[in-house]
Amino acid sequence: MDRYPILKGTQIQFMKHLQTYSCQGKMGSICNSHMVFLIIAFHGSFLMIMAKSLNIGVCYGMLGDNLPPPAEVISLYKQYGITRMRLFDPNPSVLQALRGSKIKVTLGIRNEDIPSLASSLDATNSWFSRNMEPYIHDINFVFVVVGNEVVPGGYANSVAPAMQNLLNVLRHHNLRRIKVTTSLAGNVLQNTYPPSASEFQPEAYGPMVNILKVLSSQGAGSALMINVYPYFAYASDPIHVRKDYALFTAPATVVRDGSLEYQNLFSAMAGFHNVGVAVSESGWPSAGNGDFTTPQLASIYNKNFVRQIVRNVGTPKKPGIHIEGFIFAMFNENLKPAGNNLPPPAEVVDLYKKHGIGKMRIFEPNPSVLEALRGSNIEVTIGTLNEDIPIIAASQDSANSWFLRNINPYILDINIIFIVVGNEVIPGNFANFVAPAIQNLLLVLESRGLRGIRVTTAVGLEVLKNSFPPSATEFQDSALGPLVEILKVLEGQGASILMANIYPYFAYAADPIHVSLDYALFRAKSAVVRDGNFEYYNLFSAMVDSFYWAMEKAGYSDIGIAISESGWPSAGNEAFTTPQLASIYNKNFVKQILTNAGTPKRPGLYMDAFIFAMFNENLKPIGIEQNWGLFYPNKQPVYSVFP
């Protein structure tokens, strides 16, 4: 295995966890906690008049620990005359509160449930029996939305069959009044300027044709749902996108497209005209991005959006057409991942340098972070978004396109050492796409003479079974096929590496009677586990060797392991999680890596390793998830690992 020089001779690496939550796909932390609390953003009387037009609704998101109980939320909808609600999943507490309310409900299906519904009519009927049938006589369901912004992506080809199965179940129960649809973002389109040039992305075209076929079979009342956010277009390019065009306040035509004249960006973006359309999300954040996001701008946008909908203005291409619309969102939600108080990327890079941290893992190719890394000499491991894996796997052209967008602009100024195709997607819906995605990226790198950049994926312990003792370990049946294909591709690289996320904390916290704290913290004075000729003094080594045994049994004994994540939370689970325990674990983990101790099965072996994580992230769920960081967002250490 290659060794990489690390600043100050340090071979340990840290991760800046940059999984930006999207407001169902919209980039950036703006959406995390500042999408408008509708009742505050509007004068109540205005909202009541507009909402009572019956075709305007509000999305009810629930990612917060300070939100009112569902019964109070329902009362709030009624108080302000909001007659439509969009739910993103069939939350039983909300559905119970909705009984008898007469609110028209658009019910979402979780993205991860789509493959199950697509797999069989029985699975779909089971979902219906659990999530809709108990409420069918007391709640006015009008739409069921199969996933949110999953086209293009790993679930895309499952959407149409899931919709069809659900339609069949509804028809069986004589519920033809309930329409089935899906919700899309603008990334299904290419060439969006001017609107007449728009067409579906190649990756989205096939799934979309099948989805539209199912929609058209439902007859009157069916609609394709789209999430339309002029805010993002304006905020990302305020030089070329006028604010008044984004806010519906332009006094005259801004864009001419043949004979069509556009006075607002919303109408230009609502570009699906072969079927009926409903706007499943639109809104404007009230804070989080300086002057781009104020309560005043949010109020202007949402009031004008309401007027656009309730007056049945339609669009220049479809004037006077009835469009239903939902404002996103009812509440500011304080638990959307990951953090909204983290330092700017440039300061984070300086912090890495200050502490001699020579390597960084980022979970996606975030442009702001990559810009800040230019010329830093930090060795960077870049992840792909999980949902991008099927696109990269689809063809060499798709992989090359991903590379050109995300890697090529930085290749001369950033020392990129790994590209990690997904994080813990095996077993799962993306599993079979990982190997071809790795292969396609390898071919792209080889064609550009970039053999020094290695490609891999990161897996968790869920790919293993029979992990005690380590020599008994093998891959789960559901993971074996995809992993064999991945290992085959990795083996072809030379000095090949599989990345693994190793967390002794979870084993100890789940079973402290049988897993000793000293064994989990690298402090045991004598062997705790004997496995044939191998003696284990720490749980970390046993976990790593479990992967070596599983790979060996699958026919691949020459592939190395890198530790893509390890760490210990400093709070969130009482006595199991303290700064003292977290400090002990991470210091001893560092020693294990720096001394090239290896493991009993692979003694003296060098391993790349990453501590999870650089910062505590305040928008993750309360508990341990907020407390993995070595640093607070103010850049002060939670505890010391290095002097």
C-alpha positions as semicolon CSV with decimal commas, in nm:
position;residue;x (nm);y (nm);z (nm)
1;M;0,000;0,000;0,000
2;D;0,117;0,352;-0,074
3;R;0,203;0,573;0,217
4;Y;0,105;0,937;0,203
5;P;0,315;1,208;0,372
6;I;0,104;1,385;0,632
7;L;0,170;1,727;0,778
8;K;0,384;1,701;1,094
9;G;0,432;1,332;1,017
10;T;0,077;1,257;1,126
11;Q;-0,093;0,962;0,958
12;I;-0,431;1,016;1,116
13;Q;-0,695;1,211;0,929
14;F;-1,011;1,395;1,016
15;M;-1,341;1,437;0,842
16;K;-1,532;1,755;0,790
17;H;-1,882;1,616;0,773
18;L;-2,051;1,810;0,495
19;Q;-2,366;1,615;0,419
20;T;-2,582;1,917;0,330
21;Y;-2,946;1,838;0,387
22;S;-3,158;1,954;0,102
23;C;-3,503;2,086;0,147
24;Q;-3,601;1,769;-0,034
25;G;-3,308;1,824;-0,270
26;K;-3,233;2,195;-0,259
27;M;-2,870;2,264;-0,183
28;G;-2,742;2,434;0,126
29;S;-2,821;2,493;0,489
30;I;-3,058;2,781;0,412
31;C;-3,342;2,532;0,399
32;N;-3,249;2,373;0,724
33;S;-3,423;2,604;0,966
34;H;-3,541;2,916;0,793
35;M;-3,801;2,818;0,538
36;V;-4,090;3,040;0,625
37;F;-4,322;2,978;0,918
38;L;-4,617;3,068;0,707
39;I;-4,845;3,222;0,968
40;I;-4,577;3,469;1,071
41;A;-4,475;3,550;0,717
42;F;-4,827;3,656;0,616
43;H;-5,089;3,877;0,762
44;G;-5,345;3,626;0,888
45;S;-5,642;3,779;0,710
46;F;-5,464;3,773;0,375
47;L;-5,368;3,409;0,420
48;M;-5,719;3,313;0,525
49;I;-5,876;3,468;0,215
50;M;-5,624;3,308;-0,016
51;A;-5,624;2,965;0,146
52;K;-6,003;2,945;0,129
53;S;-5,979;2,945;-0,250
54;L;-5,925;2,569;-0,197
55;N;-5,626;2,523;-0,429
56;I;-5,351;2,651;-0,202
57;G;-5,200;2,436;0,073
58;V;-4,905;2,424;0,309
59;C;-4,644;2,151;0,353
60;Y;-4,628;2,012;0,707
61;G;-4,266;1,916;0,777
62;M;-4,185;1,759;1,113
63;L;-3,806;1,772;1,154
64;G;-3,809;1,966;1,477
65;D;-3,818;1,898;1,848
66;N;-4,000;2,221;1,933
67;L;-4,304;2,194;1,707
68;P;-4,664;2,199;1,837
69;P;-4,841;1,863;1,879
70;P;-5,024;1,745;1,565
71;A;-5,368;1,826;1,710
72;E;-5,261;2,187;1,763
73;V;-5,119;2,202;1,412
74;I;-5,450;2,084;1,267
75;S;-5,626;2,354;1,469
76;L;-5,380;2,608;1,329
77;Y;-5,459;2,502;0,973
78;K;-5,830;2,543;1,048
79;Q;-5,781;2,875;1,224
80;Y;-5,619;3,022;0,914
81;G;-5,850;2,854;0,667
82;I;-5,576;2,636;0,517
83;T;-5,772;2,356;0,355
84;R;-5,491;2,150;0,206
85;M;-5,195;1,980;0,370
86;R;-4,900;1,793;0,225
87;L;-4,740;1,528;0,447
88;F;-4,403;1,383;0,347
89;D;-4,471;1,047;0,511
90;P;-4,769;0,868;0,673
91;N;-4,700;0,978;1,030
92;P;-4,959;0,798;1,249
93;S;-4,986;1,081;1,505
94;V;-5,065;1,334;1,235
95;L;-5,308;1,104;1,058
96;Q;-5,487;1,040;1,387
97;A;-5,517;1,415;1,445
98;L;-5,652;1,467;1,092
99;R;-5,956;1,243;1,145
100;G;-6,273;1,438;1,077
101;S;-6,086;1,762;0,998
102;K;-6,205;1,782;0,634
103;I;-5,857;1,903;0,537
104;K;-5,761;1,769;0,195
105;V;-5,448;1,562;0,244
106;T;-5,167;1,489;0,000
107;L;-4,982;1,193;0,151
108;G;-4,619;1,115;0,073
109;I;-4,443;0,780;0,054
110;R;-4,091;0,773;0,194
111;N;-3,828;0,744;-0,078
112;E;-3,681;0,432;0,079
113;D;-4,020;0,256;0,062
114;I;-4,053;0,294;-0,315
115;P;-3,864;-0,025;-0,418
116;S;-4,078;-0,233;-0,183
117;L;-4,401;-0,096;-0,332
118;A;-4,267;-0,150;-0,681
119;S;-4,172;-0,510;-0,608
120;S;-4,521;-0,657;-0,579
121;L;-4,890;-0,589;-0,541
122;D;-4,882;-0,770;-0,205
123;A;-4,619;-0,532;-0,069
124;T;-4,823;-0,234;-0,191
125;N;-5,142;-0,369;-0,040
126;S;-4,959;-0,419;0,289
127;W;-4,841;-0,054;0,280
128;F;-5,196;0,062;0,207
129;S;-5,339;-0,152;0,490
130;R;-5,095;-0,001;0,739
131;N;-5,086;0,361;0,631
132;M;-5,415;0,456;0,461
133;E;-5,692;0,203;0,517
134;P;-5,732;0,274;0,892
135;Y;-5,805;0,640;0,811
136;I;-5,982;0,614;0,475
137;H;-6,332;0,697;0,608
138;D;-6,219;0,988;0,828
139;I;-5,954;1,167;0,618
140;N;-6,001;1,325;0,277
141;F;-5,701;1,191;0,087
142;V;-5,667;1,352;-0,256
143;F;-5,315;1,254;-0,370
144;V;-5,058;0,991;-0,280
145;V;-4,709;1,107;-0,379
146;V;-4,465;0,825;-0,456
147;G;-4,137;0,975;-0,341
148;N;-3,992;1,323;-0,346
149;E;-3,728;1,425;-0,602
150;V;-3,604;1,072;-0,674
151;V;-3,583;1,114;-1,054
152;P;-3,309;1,089;-1,170
153;G;-3,150;0,861;-0,913
154;G;-3,134;0,511;-0,773
155;Y;-3,508;0,484;-0,712
156;A;-3,613;0,636;-1,046
157;N;-3,700;0,315;-1,228
158;S;-3,909;0,195;-0,934
159;V;-4,140;0,498;-0,928
160;A;-4,372;0,407;-1,217
161;P;-4,429;0,043;-1,108
162;A;-4,488;0,162;-0,749
163;M;-4,743;0,413;-0,878
164;Q;-4,913;0,147;-1,088
165;N;-4,932;-0,099;-0,800
166;L;-5,079;0,167;-0,574
167;L;-5,333;0,261;-0,841
168;N;-5,438;-0,102;-0,866
169;V;-5,486;-0,122;-0,488
170;L;-5,691;0,198;-0,483
171;R;-5,909;0,079;-0,771
172;H;-5,964;-0,251;-0,592
173;H;-6,099;-0,052;-0,297
174;N;-6,311;0,172;-0,525
175;L;-6,098;0,476;-0,440
176;R;-6,049;0,616;-0,790
177;R;-6,095;0,969;-0,655
178;I;-5,748;0,944;-0,495
179;K;-5,482;1,018;-0,755
180;V;-5,127;0,883;-0,750
181;T;-4,829;1,090;-0,859
182;T;-4,466;1,169;-0,778
183;S;-4,283;1,493;-0,702
184;L;-3,995;1,623;-0,913
185;A;-3,725;1,887;-0,888
186;G;-3,580;2,095;-1,168
187;N;-3,286;1,858;-1,209
188;V;-3,500;1,631;-1,429
189;L;-3,464;1,893;-1,703
190;Q;-3,180;2,013;-1,921
191;N;-3,152;2,321;-2,146
192;T;-3,403;2,514;-1,935
193;Y;-3,341;2,852;-2,093
194;P;-3,551;2,955;-2,268
195;P;-3,839;2,734;-2,146
196;S;-3,913;2,605;-2,497
197;A;-3,565;2,448;-2,510
198;S;-3,630;2,231;-2,204
199;E;-3,619;1,854;-2,228
200;F;-3,571;1,571;-1,985
201;Q;-3,220;1,480;-1,880
202;P;-3,106;1,157;-2,053
203;E;-3,094;0,982;-1,713
204;A;-3,450;1,093;-1,636
205;Y;-3,609;1,037;-1,975
206;G;-3,688;0,664;-1,948
207;P;-3,834;0,678;-1,596
208;M;-4,031;0,993;-1,683
209;V;-4,193;0,837;-1,989
210;N;-4,317;0,550;-1,773
211;I;-4,436;0,787;-1,499
212;L;-4,627;1,003;-1,748
213;K;-4,789;0,691;-1,892
214;V;-4,924;0,598;-1,548
215;L;-5,040;0,955;-1,485
216;S;-5,228;0,974;-1,815
217;S;-5,411;0,648;-1,736
218;Q;-5,581;0,809;-1,433
219;G;-5,789;1,054;-1,634
220;A;-5,917;1,390;-1,511
221;G;-5,764;1,521;-1,192
222;S;-5,425;1,353;-1,231
223;A;-5,124;1,581;-1,200
224;L;-4,747;1,566;-1,203
225;M;-4,609;1,740;-0,895
226;I;-4,310;1,973;-0,923
227;N;-4,105;2,161;-0,665
228;V;-4,046;2,513;-0,795
229;Y;-3,803;2,745;-0,615
230;P;-3,714;3,072;-0,794
231;Y;-3,517;3,162;-0,481
232;F;-3,236;2,921;-0,565
233;A;-3,197;3,055;-0,919
234;Y;-3,184;3,413;-0,791
235;A;-2,952;3,346;-0,496
236;S;-2,704;3,150;-0,708
237;D;-2,687;3,409;-0,989
238;P;-2,823;3,749;-0,882
239;I;-2,636;3,922;-1,165
240;H;-2,834;3,746;-1,438
241;V;-3,155;3,662;-1,247
242;R;-3,336;3,976;-1,144
243;K;-3,489;3,991;-0,799
244;D;-3,817;4,136;-0,926
245;Y;-3,838;3,853;-1,182
246;A;-3,798;3,599;-0,898
247;L;-4,049;3,777;-0,671
248;F;-4,333;3,821;-0,925
249;T;-4,280;4,201;-0,908
250;A;-4,128;4,274;-1,251
251;P;-4,330;4,557;-1,411
252;A;-4,291;4,423;-1,764
253;T;-4,181;4,118;-1,963
254;V;-3,834;3,996;-1,867
255;V;-3,796;3,689;-2,095
256;R;-3,939;3,641;-2,444
257;D;-3,953;3,289;-2,578
258;G;-4,097;3,299;-2,926
259;S;-4,447;3,439;-2,889
260;L;-4,453;3,373;-2,513
261;E;-4,368;3,649;-2,266
262;Y;-4,254;3,578;-1,910
263;Q;-4,292;3,836;-1,636
264;N;-4,196;3,600;-1,351
265;L;-3,950;3,317;-1,311
266;F;-4,203;3,083;-1,150
267;S;-4,403;3,056;-1,473
268;A;-4,087;2,989;-1,672
269;M;-3,984;2,714;-1,432
270;A;-4,322;2,538;-1,423
271;G;-4,223;2,372;-1,747
272;F;-4,415;2,043;-1,766
273;H;-4,700;2,091;-2,009
274;N;-4,805;1,750;-2,137
275;V;-5,001;1,661;-1,824
276;G;-5,169;1,850;-1,543
277;V;-4,932;2,010;-1,296
278;A;-4,944;2,071;-0,922
279;V;-4,676;2,269;-0,740
280;S;-4,577;2,039;-0,454
281;E;-4,336;2,290;-0,300
282;S;-4,253;2,655;-0,341
283;G;-4,135;2,916;-0,097
284;W;-3,862;3,156;0,009
285;P;-3,644;3,130;0,321
286;S;-3,672;3,413;0,572
287;A;-3,313;3,395;0,703
288;G;-2,981;3,219;0,658
289;N;-2,825;3,383;0,350
290;G;-2,779;3,749;0,430
291;D;-2,979;3,997;0,225
292;F;-3,108;3,720;-0,003
293;T;-3,323;3,584;0,279
294;T;-3,532;3,821;0,488
295;P;-3,886;3,799;0,626
296;Q;-3,978;4,084;0,391
297;L;-3,862;3,900;0,077
298;A;-4,022;3,575;0,198
299;S;-4,349;3,757;0,255
300;I;-4,341;3,923;-0,089
301;Y;-4,267;3,596;-0,268
302;N;-4,525;3,386;-0,087
303;K;-4,803;3,645;-0,113
304;N;-4,743;3,676;-0,485
305;F;-4,717;3,300;-0,525
306;V;-5,056;3,267;-0,355
307;R;-5,206;3,529;-0,589
308;Q;-5,060;3,349;-0,891
309;I;-5,224;3,023;-0,783
310;V;-5,561;3,141;-0,659
311;R;-5,633;3,362;-0,961
312;N;-5,581;3,070;-1,200
313;V;-5,339;3,282;-1,401
314;G;-5,165;2,972;-1,534
315;T;-4,850;3,028;-1,739
316;P;-4,782;3,188;-2,078
317;K;-4,786;2,843;-2,239
318;K;-5,099;2,734;-2,051
319;P;-5,288;3,053;-1,961
320;G;-5,584;3,033;-1,727
321;I;-5,509;2,676;-1,623
322;H;-5,593;2,562;-1,270
323;I;-5,281;2,473;-1,069
324;E;-5,281;2,350;-0,713
325;G;-4,991;2,474;-0,501
326;F;-4,826;2,408;-0,165
327;I;-4,610;2,656;0,023
328;F;-4,303;2,511;0,187
329;A;-4,331;2,508;0,486
330;M;-4,563;2,544;0,785
331;F;-4,283;2,567;1,043
332;N;-3,916;2,641;1,078
333;E;-3,769;2,297;1,157
334;N;-3,473;2,293;1,392
335;L;-3,356;1,935;1,344
336;K;-3,274;1,924;0,975
337;P;-2,916;1,800;0,926
338;A;-2,642;1,885;0,970
339;G;-2,532;2,223;1,110
340;N;-2,615;2,586;1,051
341;N;-2,352;2,736;1,278
342;L;-2,035;2,584;1,132
343;P;-1,739;2,804;1,035
344;P;-1,695;2,905;0,668
345;P;-1,492;2,654;0,463
346;A;-1,185;2,882;0,448
347;E;-1,173;2,895;0,828
348;V;-1,216;2,518;0,847
349;V;-0,920;2,467;0,614
350;D;-0,714;2,702;0,832
351;L;-0,817;2,499;1,138
352;Y;-0,694;2,180;0,971
353;K;-0,361;2,347;0,901
354;K;-0,334;2,493;1,252
355;H;-0,368;2,147;1,405
356;G;-0,148;1,974;1,149
357;I;-0,433;1,769;1,005
358;G;-0,301;1,661;0,668
359;K;-0,602;1,481;0,523
360;M;-0,972;1,553;0,493
361;R;-1,269;1,343;0,393
362;I;-1,573;1,524;0,255
363;F;-1,893;1,335;0,186
364;E;-1,981;1,516;-0,135
365;P;-1,805;1,748;-0,381
366;N;-1,918;2,070;-0,214
367;P;-1,796;2,357;-0,439
368;S;-1,741;2,603;-0,152
369;V;-1,523;2,356;0,035
370;L;-1,330;2,258;-0,277
371;E;-1,264;2,625;-0,356
372;A;-1,127;2,675;-0,004
373;L;-0,901;2,369;-0,042
374;R;-0,718;2,504;-0,348
375;G;-0,345;2,524;-0,274
376;S;-0,387;2,394;0,082
377;N;-0,175;2,077;0,031
378;I;-0,435;1,886;0,233
379;E;-0,489;1,540;0,087
380;V;-0,858;1,509;0,009
381;T;-1,092;1,211;-0,008
382;I;-1,409;1,310;-0,194
383;G;-1,738;1,121;-0,172
384;T;-2,014;1,097;-0,425
385;L;-2,370;1,156;-0,314
386;N;-2,544;0,819;-0,277
387;E;-2,817;0,927;-0,517
388;D;-2,557;1,003;-0,786
389;I;-2,428;0,645;-0,793
390;P;-2,680;0,508;-1,050
391;I;-2,609;0,805;-1,277
392;I;-2,233;0,746;-1,266
393;A;-2,293;0,374;-1,320
394;A;-2,522;0,431;-1,619
395;S;-2,253;0,503;-1,878
396;Q;-1,901;0,623;-1,938
397;D;-2,043;0,954;-2,059
398;S;-2,235;1,002;-1,733
399;A;-1,926;0,927;-1,526
400;N;-1,721;1,167;-1,736
401;S;-1,986;1,436;-1,694
402;W;-1,976;1,390;-1,313
403;F;-1,597;1,411;-1,320
404;L;-1,599;1,727;-1,533
405;R;-1,841;1,900;-1,293
406;N;-1,697;1,789;-0,962
407;I;-1,330;1,695;-0,993
408;N;-1,175;1,840;-1,307
409;P;-1,204;2,210;-1,210
410;Y;-0,989;2,144;-0,900
411;I;-0,751;1,875;-1,019
412;L;-0,446;2,102;-1,054
413;D;-0,490;2,277;-0,718
414;I;-0,613;2,004;-0,481
415;N;-0,436;1,682;-0,391
416;I;-0,724;1,437;-0,436
417;I;-0,627;1,085;-0,324
418;F;-0,956;0,893;-0,309
419;I;-1,300;0,913;-0,465
420;V;-1,548;0,722;-0,247
421;V;-1,853;0,598;-0,436
422;G;-2,127;0,624;-0,176
423;N;-2,135;0,572;0,198
424;E;-2,292;0,260;0,350
425;V;-2,520;0,182;0,055
426;I;-2,461;-0,195;0,076
427;P;-2,690;-0,378;0,118
428;G;-2,956;-0,158;-0,034
429;N;-3,110;-0,021;-0,350
430;F;-2,788;0,134;-0,476
431;A;-2,571;-0,171;-0,404
432;N;-2,561;-0,315;-0,756
433;F;-2,467;0,021;-0,903
434;V;-2,151;0,068;-0,696
435;A;-1,915;-0,161;-0,889
436;P;-2,002;-0,023;-1,236
437;A;-1,979;0,333;-1,097
438;I;-1,631;0,260;-0,958
439;Q;-1,530;0,103;-1,288
440;N;-1,656;0,398;-1,492
441;L;-1,473;0,648;-1,272
442;L;-1,154;0,442;-1,293
443;L;-1,172;0,451;-1,672
444;V;-1,222;0,828;-1,663
445;L;-0,918;0,870;-1,438
446;E;-0,705;0,636;-1,651
447;S;-0,796;0,825;-1,968
448;R;-0,664;1,142;-1,806
449;G;-0,347;0,990;-1,664
450;L;-0,472;1,019;-1,304
451;R;-0,388;0,671;-1,180
452;G;-0,273;0,818;-0,848
453;I;-0,635;0,879;-0,750
454;R;-0,792;0,562;-0,621
455;V;-1,163;0,481;-0,627
456;T;-1,343;0,282;-0,359
457;T;-1,661;0,270;-0,151
458;A;-1,731;0,285;0,223
459;V;-1,921;0,008;0,399
460;G;-2,050;-0,046;0,751
461;L;-2,070;-0,352;0,974
462;E;-2,416;-0,430;0,837
463;V;-2,248;-0,603;0,539
464;L;-2,118;-0,872;0,779
465;K;-2,271;-1,170;0,958
466;N;-2,136;-1,410;1,224
467;S;-1,882;-1,149;1,335
468;F;-1,781;-1,325;1,657
469;P;-1,519;-1,449;1,662
470;P;-1,367;-1,257;1,368
471;S;-1,268;-1,577;1,183
472;A;-1,635;-1,679;1,161
473;T;-1,727;-1,363;0,973
474;E;-1,860;-1,364;0,619
475;F;-2,059;-1,122;0,409
476;Q;-2,435;-1,105;0,447
477;D;-2,617;-1,288;0,169
478;S;-2,775;-0,960;0,057
479;A;-2,432;-0,793;0,038
480;L;-2,223;-1,076;-0,104
481;G;-2,305;-1,033;-0,474
482;P;-2,250;-0,656;-0,491
483;L;-1,934;-0,678;-0,277
484;V;-1,778;-0,952;-0,490
485;E;-1,825;-0,727;-0,795
486;I;-1,679;-0,431;-0,605
487;L;-1,378;-0,630;-0,482
488;K;-1,316;-0,752;-0,836
489;V;-1,298;-0,393;-0,958
490;L;-1,087;-0,282;-0,661
491;E;-0,839;-0,564;-0,715
492;G;-0,771;-0,433;-1,064
493;Q;-0,637;-0,100;-0,930
494;G;-0,333;-0,230;-0,747
495;A;-0,275;-0,113;-0,387
496;S;-0,652;-0,146;-0,365
497;I;-0,851;-0,037;-0,061
498;L;-1,198;-0,104;0,076
499;M;-1,312;0,161;0,323
500;A;-1,495;0,053;0,639
501;N;-1,677;0,249;0,909
502;I;-1,571;0,102;1,245
503;Y;-1,744;0,208;1,568
504;P;-1,665;0,010;1,887
505;Y;-1,885;0,260;2,073
506;F;-2,206;0,111;1,933
507;A;-2,112;-0,244;2,034
508;Y;-2,024;-0,131;2,386
509;A;-2,330;0,092;2,434
510;A;-2,561;-0,184;2,308
511;D;-2,421;-0,456;2,535
512;P;-2,202;-0,322;2,818
513;I;-2,243;-0,647;3,013
514;H;-2,061;-0,856;2,752
515;V;-1,845;-0,585;2,588
516;S;-1,607;-0,436;2,843
517;L;-1,529;-0,065;2,836
518;D;-1,154;-0,131;2,844
519;Y;-1,185;-0,358;2,539
520;A;-1,374;-0,086;2,350
521;L;-1,129;0,191;2,455
522;F;-0,800;0,007;2,369
523;R;-0,717;-0,019;2,745
524;A;-0,736;-0,393;2,812
525;K;-0,416;-0,524;2,978
526;S;-0,460;-0,881;2,858
527;A;-0,624;-1,058;2,568
528;V;-1,004;-1,033;2,587
529;V;-1,086;-1,251;2,285
530;R;-0,889;-1,548;2,155
531;D;-0,965;-1,663;1,802
532;G;-0,744;-1,956;1,710
533;N;-0,387;-1,822;1,722
534;F;-0,503;-1,460;1,732
535;E;-0,537;-1,263;2,054
536;Y;-0,744;-0,944;2,066
537;Y;-0,678;-0,669;2,319
538;N;-0,916;-0,420;2,160
539;L;-1,249;-0,440;1,983
540;F;-1,138;-0,213;1,698
541;S;-0,885;-0,472;1,574
542;A;-1,142;-0,750;1,599
543;M;-1,385;-0,549;1,388
544;V;-1,123;-0,475;1,123
545;D;-1,016;-0,840;1,106
546;S;-1,379;-0,939;1,058
547;F;-1,364;-0,755;0,725
548;Y;-1,037;-0,926;0,630
549;W;-1,189;-1,268;0,703
550;A;-1,503;-1,189;0,503
551;M;-1,301;-1,070;0,202
552;E;-1,077;-1,375;0,221
553;K;-1,378;-1,608;0,219
554;A;-1,513;-1,421;-0,082
555;G;-1,187;-1,489;-0,266
556;Y;-1,005;-1,159;-0,214
557;S;-0,724;-1,170;0,040
558;D;-0,496;-0,896;-0,099
559;I;-0,723;-0,593;-0,061
560;G;-0,644;-0,354;0,221
561;I;-0,876;-0,176;0,462
562;A;-0,891;0,197;0,529
563;I;-1,096;0,328;0,820
564;S;-1,338;0,574;0,666
565;E;-1,503;0,659;0,999
566;S;-1,436;0,593;1,365
567;G;-1,499;0,792;1,677
568;W;-1,685;0,822;2,006
569;P;-1,961;1,070;2,093
570;S;-1,891;1,308;2,379
571;A;-2,254;1,344;2,493
572;G;-2,605;1,223;2,425
573;N;-2,622;0,884;2,600
574;E;-2,554;0,959;2,966
575;A;-2,252;0,780;3,117
576;F;-2,173;0,601;2,791
577;T;-2,083;0,931;2,625
578;T;-1,860;1,180;2,803
579;P;-1,579;1,405;2,678
580;Q;-1,340;1,194;2,887
581;L;-1,440;0,866;2,718
582;A;-1,439;1,027;2,374
583;S;-1,092;1,168;2,438
584;I;-0,957;0,833;2,558
585;Y;-1,099;0,647;2,258
586;N;-0,980;0,890;1,995
587;K;-0,632;0,933;2,146
588;N;-0,586;0,555;2,160
589;F;-0,730;0,518;1,810
590;V;-0,470;0,769;1,690
591;K;-0,191;0,573;1,862
592;Q;-0,315;0,250;1,703
593;I;-0,294;0,406;1,358
594;L;0,031;0,603;1,407
595;T;0,227;0,305;1,535
596;N;0,124;0,093;1,234
597;A;0,016;-0,172;1,483
598;G;-0,213;-0,330;1,229
599;T;-0,430;-0,612;1,359
600;P;-0,363;-0,970;1,475
601;K;-0,451;-1,097;1,127
602;R;-0,255;-0,821;0,950
603;P;0,017;-0,716;1,199
604;G;0,234;-0,413;1,123
605;L;0,008;-0,303;0,841
606;Y;-0,034;0,065;0,755
607;M;-0,394;0,190;0,748
608;D;-0,537;0,522;0,640
609;A;-0,795;0,635;0,896
610;F;-1,042;0,915;0,956
611;I;-1,185;1,033;1,285
612;F;-1,554;1,117;1,274
613;A;-1,603;1,412;1,295
614;M;-1,444;1,757;1,286
615;F;-1,742;1,945;1,437
616;N;-2,047;1,894;1,653
617;E;-2,340;1,951;1,417
618;N;-2,638;2,118;1,577
619;L;-2,905;2,031;1,322
620;K;-2,873;1,656;1,354
621;P;-3,120;1,473;1,579
622;I;-3,072;1,550;1,946
623;G;-2,857;1,292;2,125
624;I;-2,532;1,135;2,018
625;E;-2,575;1,246;1,656
626;Q;-2,497;1,605;1,754
627;N;-2,188;1,516;1,955
628;W;-1,926;1,336;1,747
629;G;-1,710;1,643;1,684
630;L;-1,360;1,718;1,804
631;F;-1,442;2,087;1,783
632;Y;-1,732;2,313;1,863
633;P;-1,851;2,537;1,578
634;N;-1,658;2,825;1,741
635;K;-1,342;2,622;1,662
636;Q;-1,265;2,549;2,028
637;P;-1,187;2,182;2,105
638;V;-1,450;1,969;2,276
639;Y;-1,153;1,780;2,422
640;S;-0,792;1,751;2,315
641;V;-0,660;1,475;2,094
642;F;-0,341;1,644;1,975
643;P;-0,143;1,911;2,161
